Amino acid sequence: MVSNLDSDPITELSLVRAVRRLAAAKTLCLAGSNVVEMETR
């Protein structure tokens, strides 16, 4: 399975995109909670 992933650029791209999407979502969540904290103070 590992060699399969290595030889498939499409799978690699989708994996990278998924990771980036997760990181972006995390950043958005953190920014959102920061804004909420500022508004409640």
N, C-alpha and C positions, 0 to 999 in steps of 0.2 A: 504493500500500500504506500509505503514511503517513497519508493522509486516512482510509483505512479504519480504522486503529487509533484515530484521534482520534474518529471517530463511533461507535465501539463501546465502550461503558462496561464491558461484561463482560470484554473483552480487557484493558482498562486495569486493571481490578480484579485479574484473574488475574496480570498482570505485577507489580503492586505486591505482591501476596501472595507471588509467587515470590521477589522481591527481599528481602522481609522474612524469608521462610523461610531464604534463603541467609545473611542477616545473623545470624539466630538460631542457625543451625547453626555459623557461624564462631565466634560468642561461646561456644557450648557447647564446641566443640573447644578453644578457648583456655583456658576454665575447666578442662576436663578435663586438659589438659596441665599446667596450673599445679598441680593437685591431685597429679598423678603426680610432678611435680618435688618437691613438698613431702614426699611419702611416701618418696621414694628418698633424701632427704637424711638 
